[in-house]
Amino acid sequence: MHNLWIPVVAIVVVAGLIFGSQAYSEAQRDAHISEAISQRLDRQTPAEISNLMSVNKGYGVCGDYALSGAEGGRFYYNSATERLAVGSNDALYQDNCASVLR
């Protein structure tokens, strides 16, 4: 019976490592997007991002941002090329997010 617990524990540990690293990676990506939006808009504080939606087979992210003031809007970020589109009128946003978020 003790020999059965070893593979079960190993599977649980490996699953935890896989899902934990995925969550950590997404948190890093979100922090990078927030910082990139703030830099683009020349703000000192990071933007708050919300309503994230994965597009382009997981390589792109569409969502909303808000800054410490009342200013806010929509963005698109391509994680493969690290291109950022701020504002729903940007051509990159229109090409990747406009049809998904309607």
N, CA, C and O atoms as CSV, one atom per row, in Angstrom:
chain,resi,resn,atom,element,x,y,z
A,1,MET,N,N,0.815,-1.193,0.000
A,1,MET,CA,C,0.000,0.000,0.000
A,1,MET,C,C,0.863,1.263,0.000
A,1,MET,O,O,0.508,2.257,-0.633
A,2,HIS,N,N,1.997,1.226,0.709
A,2,HIS,CA,C,2.880,2.389,0.751
A,2,HIS,C,C,3.477,2.690,-0.614
A,2,HIS,O,O,3.757,3.850,-0.917
A,3,ASN,N,N,3.677,1.684,-1.438
A,3,ASN,CA,C,4.237,1.888,-2.768
A,3,ASN,C,C,3.276,2.639,-3.681
A,3,ASN,O,O,3.710,3.233,-4.668
A,4,LEU,N,N,2.002,2.625,-3.381
A,4,LEU,CA,C,1.007,3.346,-4.169
A,4,LEU,C,C,1.075,4.845,-3.912
A,4,LEU,O,O,0.798,5.632,-4.817
A,5,TRP,N,N,1.435,5.258,-2.710
A,5,TRP,CA,C,1.471,6.668,-2.356
A,5,TRP,C,C,2.584,7.433,-3.055
A,5,TRP,O,O,2.432,8.625,-3.322
A,6,ILE,N,N,3.682,6.787,-3.354
A,6,ILE,CA,C,4.817,7.465,-3.990
A,6,ILE,C,C,4.444,8.034,-5.360
A,6,ILE,O,O,4.701,9.213,-5.603
A,7,PRO,N,N,3.844,7.244,-6.273
A,7,PRO,CA,C,3.458,7.827,-7.567
A,7,PRO,C,C,2.351,8.881,-7.439
A,7,PRO,O,O,2.336,9.859,-8.188
A,8,VAL,N,N,1.439,8.686,-6.505
A,8,VAL,CA,C,0.353,9.650,-6.318
A,8,VAL,C,C,0.931,10.990,-5.861
A,8,VAL,O,O,0.551,12.036,-6.388
A,9,VAL,N,N,1.823,10.972,-4.909
A,9,VAL,CA,C,2.448,12.203,-4.419
A,9,VAL,C,C,3.281,12.852,-5.529
A,9,VAL,O,O,3.265,14.073,-5.678
A,10,ALA,N,N,3.998,12.053,-6.298
A,10,ALA,CA,C,4.813,12.583,-7.395
A,10,ALA,C,C,3.933,13.272,-8.439
A,10,ALA,O,O,4.290,14.337,-8.942
A,11,ILE,N,N,2.806,12.684,-8.761
A,11,ILE,CA,C,1.889,13.276,-9.743
A,11,ILE,C,C,1.330,14.595,-9.219
A,11,ILE,O,O,1.236,15.568,-9.968
A,12,VAL,N,N,0.963,14.637,-7.953
A,12,VAL,CA,C,0.427,15.867,-7.362
A,12,VAL,C,C,1.491,16.967,-7.356
A,12,VAL,O,O,1.187,18.121,-7.655
A,13,VAL,N,N,2.734,16.618,-7.017
A,13,VAL,CA,C,3.813,17.604,-6.991
A,13,VAL,C,C,4.079,18.145,-8.391
A,13,VAL,O,O,4.227,19.356,-8.558
A,14,VAL,N,N,4.143,17.285,-9.394
A,14,VAL,CA,C,4.387,17.717,-10.770
A,14,VAL,C,C,3.242,18.595,-11.268
A,14,VAL,O,O,3.484,19.614,-11.914
A,15,ALA,N,N,2.016,18.218,-10.979
A,15,ALA,CA,C,0.860,19.027,-11.386
A,15,ALA,C,C,0.913,20.401,-10.721
A,15,ALA,O,O,0.619,21.408,-11.364
A,16,GLY,N,N,1.280,20.454,-9.456
A,16,GLY,CA,C,1.409,21.731,-8.758
A,16,GLY,C,C,2.479,22.615,-9.370
A,16,GLY,O,O,2.293,23.825,-9.499
A,17,LEU,N,N,3.590,22.021,-9.745
A,17,LEU,CA,C,4.664,22.780,-10.385
A,17,LEU,C,C,4.234,23.338,-11.737
A,17,LEU,O,O,4.539,24.485,-12.064
A,18,ILE,N,N,3.535,22.540,-12.509
A,18,ILE,CA,C,3.084,22.980,-13.839
A,18,ILE,C,C,2.094,24.130,-13.718
A,18,ILE,O,O,2.263,25.169,-14.357
A,19,PHE,N,N,1.066,23.946,-12.903
A,19,PHE,CA,C,0.043,24.986,-12.778
A,19,PHE,C,C,0.574,26.214,-12.042
A,19,PHE,O,O,0.167,27.336,-12.346
A,20,GLY,N,N,1.459,26.025,-11.098
A,20,GLY,CA,C,2.060,27.149,-10.383
A,20,GLY,C,C,2.925,28.000,-11.288
A,20,GLY,O,O,2.881,29.228,-11.216
A,21,SER,N,N,3.716,27.356,-12.144
A,21,SER,CA,C,4.565,28.121,-13.062
A,21,SER,C,C,3.731,28.855,-14.098
A,21,SER,O,O,4.100,29.952,-14.519
A,22,GLN,N,N,2.619,28.275,-14.514
A,22,GLN,CA,C,1.724,28.941,-15.462
A,22,GLN,C,C,1.124,30.195,-14.838
A,22,GLN,O,O,1.073,31.243,-15.482
A,23,ALA,N,N,0.676,30.097,-13.609
A,23,ALA,CA,C,0.095,31.257,-12.925
A,23,ALA,C,C,1.148,32.333,-12.701
A,23,ALA,O,O,0.854,33.520,-12.844
A,24,TYR,N,N,2.362,31.943,-12.356
A,24,TYR,CA,C,3.443,32.905,-12.156
A,24,TYR,C,C,3.785,33.604,-13.470
A,24,TYR,O,O,4.031,34.810,-13.487
A,25,SER,N,N,3.800,32.856,-14.563
A,25,SER,CA,C,4.103,33.418,-15.878
A,25,SER,C,C,3.047,34.442,-16.296
A,25,SER,O,O,3.381,35.500,-16.828
A,26,GLU,N,N,1.780,34.129,-16.056
A,26,GLU,CA,C,0.708,35.058,-16.396
A,26,GLU,C,C,0.772,36.315,-15.537
A,26,GLU,O,O,0.481,37.408,-16.022
A,27,ALA,N,N,1.144,36.177,-14.285
A,27,ALA,CA,C,1.276,37.340,-13.408
A,27,ALA,C,C,2.410,38.245,-13.892
A,27,ALA,O,O,2.284,39.469,-13.860
A,28,GLN,N,N,3.511,37.650,-14.336
A,28,GLN,CA,C,4.617,38.437,-14.884
A,28,GLN,C,C,4.192,39.160,-16.152
A,28,GLN,O,O,4.524,40.329,-16.350
A,29,ARG,N,N,3.450,38.455,-17.018
A,29,ARG,CA,C,2.969,39.069,-18.256
A,29,ARG,C,C,2.058,40.249,-17.956
A,29,ARG,O,O,2.177,41.301,-18.583
A,30,ASP,N,N,1.151,40.080,-17.003
A,30,ASP,CA,C,0.229,41.148,-16.645
A,30,ASP,C,C,0.974,42.360,-16.092
A,30,ASP,O,O,0.628,43.498,-16.408
A,31,ALA,N,N,1.994,42.123,-15.270
A,31,ALA,CA,C,2.786,43.222,-14.720
A,31,ALA,C,C,3.541,43.950,-15.834
A,31,ALA,O,O,3.665,45.175,-15.814
A,32,HIS,N,N,4.042,43.184,-16.806
A,32,HIS,CA,C,4.753,43.792,-17.937
A,32,HIS,C,C,3.806,44.651,-18.779
A,32,HIS,O,O,4.165,45.753,-19.193
A,33,ILE,N,N,2.611,44.150,-19.028
A,33,ILE,CA,C,1.615,44.908,-19.799
A,33,ILE,C,C,1.265,46.198,-19.070
A,33,ILE,O,O,1.218,47.265,-19.683
A,34,SER,N,N,1.021,46.108,-17.775
A,34,SER,CA,C,0.668,47.278,-16.977
A,34,SER,C,C,1.765,48.335,-17.031
A,34,SER,O,O,1.481,49.523,-17.183
A,35,GLU,N,N,3.003,47.907,-16.909
A,35,GLU,CA,C,4.129,48.835,-16.965
A,35,GLU,C,C,4.285,49.442,-18.363
A,35,GLU,O,O,4.579,50.630,-18.495
A,36,ALA,N,N,4.089,48.633,-19.399
A,36,ALA,CA,C,4.220,49.121,-20.771
A,36,ALA,C,C,3.160,50.175,-21.092
A,36,ALA,O,O,3.449,51.161,-21.769
A,37,ILE,N,N,1.937,49.967,-20.607
A,37,ILE,CA,C,0.876,50.956,-20.820
A,37,ILE,C,C,1.238,52.265,-20.126
A,37,ILE,O,O,1.079,53.341,-20.704
A,38,SER,N,N,1.721,52.176,-18.896
A,38,SER,CA,C,2.103,53.374,-18.154
A,38,SER,C,C,3.227,54.127,-18.854
A,38,SER,O,O,3.205,55.355,-18.921
A,39,GLN,N,N,4.203,53.402,-19.371
A,39,GLN,CA,C,5.297,54.052,-20.089
A,39,GLN,C,C,4.805,54.715,-21.366
A,39,GLN,O,O,5.206,55.834,-21.686
A,40,ARG,N,N,3.931,54.021,-22.095
A,40,ARG,CA,C,3.406,54.569,-23.341
A,40,ARG,C,C,2.645,55.868,-23.099
A,40,ARG,O,O,2.727,56.809,-23.888
A,41,LEU,N,N,1.904,55.901,-21.991
A,41,LEU,CA,C,1.098,57.080,-21.678
A,41,LEU,C,C,1.849,58.065,-20.782
A,41,LEU,O,O,1.278,59.054,-20.323
A,42,ASP,N,N,3.116,57.793,-20.539
A,42,ASP,CA,C,4.003,58.674,-19.764
A,42,ASP,C,C,3.451,58.937,-18.364
A,42,ASP,O,O,3.328,60.086,-17.940
A,43,ARG,N,N,3.123,57.866,-17.659
A,43,ARG,CA,C,2.624,57.950,-16.285
A,43,ARG,C,C,3.610,57.281,-15.343
A,43,ARG,O,O,4.350,56.381,-15.742
A,44,GLN,N,N,3.617,57.717,-14.105
A,44,GLN,CA,C,4.538,57.172,-13.108
A,44,GLN,C,C,4.004,55.896,-12.464
A,44,GLN,O,O,4.780,54.995,-12.145
A,45,THR,N,N,2.704,55.811,-12.271
A,45,THR,CA,C,2.118,54.645,-11.602
A,45,THR,C,C,1.661,53.625,-12.635
A,45,THR,O,O,1.220,53.996,-13.723
A,46,PRO,N,N,1.763,52.342,-12.302
A,46,PRO,CA,C,1.324,51.306,-13.239
A,46,PRO,C,C,-0.186,51.371,-13.492
A,46,PRO,O,O,-0.962,51.744,-12.612
A,47,ALA,N,N,-0.570,51.012,-14.679
A,47,ALA,CA,C,-1.988,50.965,-15.029
A,47,ALA,C,C,-2.606,49.707,-14.426
A,47,ALA,O,O,-1.941,48.681,-14.281
A,48,GLU,N,N,-3.874,49.803,-14.083
A,48,GLU,CA,C,-4.613,48.633,-13.630
A,48,GLU,C,C,-5.276,48.022,-14.855
A,48,GLU,O,O,-5.974,48.714,-15.596
A,49,ILE,N,N,-5.061,46.724,-15.070
A,49,ILE,CA,C,-5.654,46.067,-16.232
A,49,ILE,C,C,-6.732,45.094,-15.765
A,49,ILE,O,O,-6.634,44.497,-14.692
A,50,SER,N,N,-7.758,44.951,-16.595
A,50,SER,CA,C,-8.879,44.085,-16.247
A,50,SER,C,C,-9.531,43.558,-17.516
A,50,SER,O,O,-9.176,43.959,-18.624
A,51,ASN,N,N,-10.475,42.669,-17.343
A,51,ASN,CA,C,-11.245,42.074,-18.441
A,51,ASN,C,C,-10.332,41.491,-19.518
A,51,ASN,O,O,-10.539,41.727,-20.709
A,52,LEU,N,N,-9.334,40.740,-19.101
A,52,LEU,CA,C,-8.367,40.187,-20.043
A,52,LEU,C,C,-8.969,39.028,-20.825
A,52,LEU,O,O,-9.659,38.167,-20.277
A,53,MET,N,N,-8.686,39.035,-22.122
A,53,MET,CA,C,-9.153,37.966,-22.998
A,53,MET,C,C,-7.993,37.544,-23.892
A,53,MET,O,O,-7.359,38.375,-24.544
A,54,SER,N,N,-7.730,36.258,-23.912
A,54,SER,CA,C,-6.653,35.733,-24.742
A,54,SER,C,C,-7.136,35.609,-26.189
A,54,SER,O,O,-8.220,35.084,-26.444
A,55,VAL,N,N,-6.328,36.095,-27.132
A,55,VAL,CA,C,-6.639,36.017,-28.555
A,55,VAL,C,C,-5.418,35.507,-29.309
A,55,VAL,O,O,-4.339,35.373,-28.732
A,56,ASN,N,N,-5.580,35.230,-30.563
A,56,ASN,CA,C,-4.486,34.776,-31.432
A,56,ASN,C,C,-3.767,33.551,-30.877
A,56,ASN,O,O,-2.540,33.518,-30.792
A,57,LYS,N,N,-4.556,32.547,-30.503
A,57,LYS,CA,C,-4.027,31.282,-29.987
A,57,LYS,C,C,-3.135,31.473,-28.764
A,57,LYS,O,O,-2.157,30.749,-28.578
A,58,GLY,N,N,-3.481,32.448,-27.940
A,58,GLY,CA,C,-2.757,32.692,-26.704
A,58,GLY,C,C,-1.588,33.643,-26.816
A,58,GLY,O,O,-0.958,33.957,-25.806
A,59,TYR,N,N,-1.277,34.116,-28.022
A,59,TYR,CA,C,-0.162,35.048,-28.189
A,59,TYR,C,C,-0.552,36.493,-27.946
A,59,TYR,O,O,0.324,37.340,-27.772
A,60,GLY,N,N,-1.831,36.797,-27.930
A,60,GLY,CA,C,-2.284,38.165,-27.738
A,60,GLY,C,C,-3.242,38.273,-26.568
A,60,GLY,O,O,-3.899,37.305,-26.185
A,61,VAL,N,N,-3.308,39.476,-26.009
A,61,VAL,CA,C,-4.205,39.743,-24.893
A,61,VAL,C,C,-4.944,41.047,-25.169
A,61,VAL,O,O,-4.324,42.069,-25.461
A,62,CYS,N,N,-6.260,41.008,-25.075
A,62,CYS,CA,C,-7.091,42.200,-25.169
A,62,CYS,C,C,-7.632,42.494,-23.776
A,62,CYS,O,O,-7.859,41.577,-22.987
A,63,GLY,N,N,-7.835,43.752,-23.480
A,63,GLY,CA,C,-8.397,44.086,-22.176
A,63,GLY,C,C,-8.604,45.562,-22.003
A,63,GLY,O,O,-8.450,46.350,-22.936
A,64,ASP,N,N,-8.960,45.925,-20.784
A,64,ASP,CA,C,-9.189,47.312,-20.403
A,64,ASP,C,C,-8.095,47.756,-19.446
A,64,ASP,O,O,-7.545,46.947,-18.699
A,65,TYR,N,N,-7.782,49.049,-19.475
A,65,TYR,CA,C,-6.839,49.598,-18.516
A,65,TYR,C,C,-7.443,50.825,-17.857
A,65,TYR,O,O,-8.308,51.497,-18.417
A,66,ALA,N,N,-6.966,51.095,-16.661
A,66,ALA,CA,C,-7.374,52.301,-15.941
A,66,ALA,C,C,-6.142,52.866,-15.252
A,66,ALA,O,O,-5.314,52.127,-14.719
A,67,LEU,N,N,-6.037,54.181,-15.271
A,67,LEU,CA,C,-4.942,54.865,-14.590
A,67,LEU,C,C,-5.471,55.504,-13.317
A,67,LEU,O,O,-6.680,55.526,-13.085
A,68,SER,N,N,-4.579,56.019,-12.497
A,68,SER,CA,C,-4.982,56.569,-11.207
A,68,SER,C,C,-6.010,57.685,-11.328
A,68,SER,O,O,-6.841,57.856,-10.437
A,69,GLY,N,N,-5.966,58.444,-12.416
A,69,GLY,CA,C,-7.007,59.441,-12.671
A,69,GLY,C,C,-8.225,58.742,-13.248
A,69,GLY,O,O,-8.353,57.524,-13.125
A,70,ALA,N,N,-9.090,59.465,-13.852
A,70,ALA,CA,C,-10.288,58.884,-14.454
A,70,ALA,C,C,-10.002,58.299,-15.832
A,70,ALA,O,O,-10.880,57.698,-16.451
A,71,GLU,N,N,-8.764,58.477,-16.315
A,71,GLU,CA,C,-8.425,58.030,-17.664
A,71,GLU,C,C,-8.388,56.506,-17.750
A,71,GLU,O,O,-7.900,55.834,-16.841
A,72,GLY,N,N,-8.897,55.984,-18.821
A,72,GLY,CA,C,-8.888,54.553,-19.053
A,72,GLY,C,C,-9.197,54.270,-20.504
A,72,GLY,O,O,-9.488,55.185,-21.274
A,73,GLY,N,N,-9.135,53.030,-20.872
A,73,GLY,CA,C,-9.430,52.648,-22.238
A,73,GLY,C,C,-9.152,51.172,-22.455
A,73,GLY,O,O,-9.141,50.379,-21.513
A,74,ARG,N,N,-8.928,50.822,-23.704
A,74,ARG,CA,C,-8.697,49.432,-24.075
A,74,ARG,C,C,-7.305,49.270,-24.661
A,74,ARG,O,O,-6.698,50.231,-25.134
A,75,PHE,N,N,-6.809,48.036,-24.623
A,75,PHE,CA,C,-5.472,47.773,-25.143
A,75,PHE,C,C,-5.408,46.385,-25.770
A,75,PHE,O,O,-6.256,45.526,-25.532
A,76,TYR,N,N,-4.376,46.204,-26.574
A,76,TYR,CA,C,-4.014,44.892,-27.122
A,76,TYR,C,C,-2.520,44.730,-26.944
A,76,TYR,O,O,-1.761,45.666,-27.199
A,77,TYR,N,N,-2.083,43.552,-26.509
A,77,TYR,CA,C,-0.664,43.272,-26.334
A,77,TYR,C,C,-0.354,41.922,-26.973
A,77,TYR,O,O,-1.021,40.926,-26.692
A,78,ASN,N,N,0.667,41.896,-27.839
A,78,ASN,CA,C,1.129,40.654,-28.452
A,78,ASN,C,C,2.365,40.200,-27.685
A,78,ASN,O,O,3.396,40.871,-27.719
A,79,SER,N,N,2.270,39.079,-27.002
A,79,SER,CA,C,3.380,38.626,-26.165
A,79,SER,C,C,4.539,38.071,-26.981
A,79,SER,O,O,5.661,38.015,-26.478
A,80,ALA,N,N,4.308,37.662,-28.214
A,80,ALA,CA,C,5.392,37.140,-29.047
A,80,ALA,C,C,6.268,38.270,-29.581
A,80,ALA,O,O,7.494,38.158,-29.587
A,81,THR,N,N,5.644,39.352,-30.025
A,81,THR,CA,C,6.391,40.475,-30.600
A,81,THR,C,C,6.554,41.637,-29.630
A,81,THR,O,O,7.294,42.581,-29.906
A,82,GLU,N,N,5.857,41.570,-28.483
A,82,GLU,CA,C,5.839,42.624,-27.469
A,82,GLU,C,C,5.336,43.956,-28.025
A,82,GLU,O,O,5.772,45.023,-27.593
A,83,ARG,N,N,4.426,43.885,-28.975
A,83,ARG,CA,C,3.804,45.101,-29.517
A,83,ARG,C,C,2.576,45.431,-28.685
A,83,ARG,O,O,1.822,44.545,-28.285
A,84,LEU,N,N,2.388,46.715,-28.433
A,84,LEU,CA,C,1.290,47.194,-27.602
A,84,LEU,C,C,0.469,48.208,-28.380
A,84,LEU,O,O,1.017,49.117,-29.003
A,85,ALA,N,N,-0.834,48.051,-28.342
A,85,ALA,CA,C,-1.761,49.024,-28.923
A,85,ALA,C,C,-2.609,49.565,-27.782
A,85,ALA,O,O,-3.295,48.809,-27.095
A,86,VAL,N,N,-2.559,50.876,-27.585
A,86,VAL,CA,C,-3.335,51.518,-26.529
A,86,VAL,C,C,-4.434,52.334,-27.189
A,86,VAL,O,O,-4.169,53.231,-27.988
A,87,GLY,N,N,-5.656,52.012,-26.845
A,87,GLY,CA,C,-6.805,52.713,-27.416
A,87,GLY,C,C,-7.512,51.855,-28.443
A,87,GLY,O,O,-6.877,51.133,-29.211
A,88,SER,N,N,-8.809,51.939,-28.450
A,88,SER,CA,C,-9.601,51.104,-29.355
A,88,SER,C,C,-9.563,51.597,-30.797
A,88,SER,O,O,-10.068,50.908,-31.683
A,89,ASN,N,N,-8.985,52.760,-31.062
A,89,ASN,CA,C,-8.864,53.257,-32.432
A,89,ASN,C,C,-7.570,52.820,-33.112
A,89,ASN,O,O,-7.424,52.996,-34.322
A,90,ASP,N,N,-6.643,52.263,-32.371
A,90,ASP,CA,C,-5.372,51.796,-32.930
A,90,ASP,C,C,-5.632,50.637,-33.897
A,90,ASP,O,O,-6.447,49.758,-33.616
A,91,ALA,N,N,-4.939,50.643,-35.029
A,91,ALA,CA,C,-5.149,49.613,-36.059
A,91,ALA,C,C,-4.839,48.214,-35.535
A,91,ALA,O,O,-5.533,47.260,-35.886
A,92,LEU,N,N,-3.816,48.076,-34.707
A,92,LEU,CA,C,-3.457,46.778,-34.139
A,92,LEU,C,C,-4.573,46.255,-33.239
A,92,LEU,O,O,-4.872,45.061,-33.246
A,93,TYR,N,N,-5.186,47.144,-32.468
A,93,TYR,CA,C,-6.327,46.767,-31.630
A,93,TYR,C,C,-7.507,46.353,-32.510
A,93,TYR,O,O,-8.139,45.326,-32.263
A,94,GLN,N,N,-7.796,47.141,-33.518
A,94,GLN,CA,C,-8.924,46.844,-34.409
A,94,GLN,C,C,-8.762,45.483,-35.074
A,94,GLN,O,O,-9.725,44.724,-35.183
A,95,ASP,N,N,-7.538,45.172,-35.523
A,95,ASP,CA,C,-7.288,43.903,-36.209
A,95,ASP,C,C,-7.436,42.692,-35.299
A,95,ASP,O,O,-7.828,41.622,-35.764
A,96,ASN,N,N,-7.130,42.837,-34.011
A,96,ASN,CA,C,-7.075,41.678,-33.138
A,96,ASN,C,C,-8.171,41.591,-32.094
A,96,ASN,O,O,-8.496,40.493,-31.644
A,97,CYS,N,N,-8.744,42.701,-31.700
A,97,CYS,CA,C,-9.700,42.680,-30.591
A,97,CYS,C,C,-11.115,43.124,-30.940
A,97,CYS,O,O,-12.074,42.671,-30.315
A,98,ALA,N,N,-11.258,43.988,-31.911
A,98,ALA,CA,C,-12.556,44.597,-32.171
A,98,ALA,C,C,-13.629,43.553,-32.469
A,98,ALA,O,O,-14.753,43.676,-31.982
A,99,SER,N,N,-13.312,42.550,-33.243
A,99,SER,CA,C,-14.329,41.534,-33.591
A,99,SER,C,C,-14.604,40.592,-32.435
A,99,SER,O,O,-15.685,40.007,-32.371
A,100,VAL,N,N,-13.671,40.429,-31.533
A,100,VAL,CA,C,-13.827,39.506,-30.407
A,100,VAL,C,C,-14.657,40.131,-29.309
A,100,VAL,O,O,-15.438,39.432,-28.664
A,101,LEU,N,N,-14.517,41.412,-29.076
A,101,LEU,CA,C,-15.161,42.076,-27.946
A,101,LEU,C,C,-16.517,42.701,-28.273
A,101,LEU,O,O,-17.095,43.368,-27.415
A,102,ARG,N,N,-17.022,42.513,-29.435
A,102,ARG,CA,C,-18.326,43.108,-29.784
A,102,ARG,C,C,-19.461,42.381,-29.155
A,102,ARG,O,O,-20.618,42.755,-29.349
